[in-house]
């Protein structure tokens, strides 16, 4: 099972790069059949309601209404509180280390090249033990549902 997941990671990364939206600025010839995007300088704040330090680049889709793909960047020490989503998440670590946990699972440490699938409605949480950069594909609109303390 592990080897098949390891073979899937390059496919997911290649898929993400090939499906980058036209809103990104990139250097490519009009007749070029391949799209390559350099993410340097493309990260933007996740928004006024997002926690400080959250940055992202949207590749594909509208997180408000449909499935989407993006890359996130978070500083060292960033904490993801207990939460859940309405849709499945597929996450591939690009750089850094992330400690992640979910109800019914044991704590895991993720490094560059590691993949995790978090099914819809599974409560999970984590912390970036150093700066984290990861590719995220979500198969529905974005939702971030905090779990209240003590429940």
Secondary structure, DSSP 4 states (H G I P E B T S, - for coil): -HHHHHHHHHHHHHHHHHT--TTS-----TT-S------TTT-EE--TTSPTT-EEEEEES-TTTS-EEEEEEE-TT-EEEEEE-SS-EEEEEEESEEEEEETTS--EEEETT-EEEE-TT--EEEEESS-EEEEEEESS----EEPPTT-
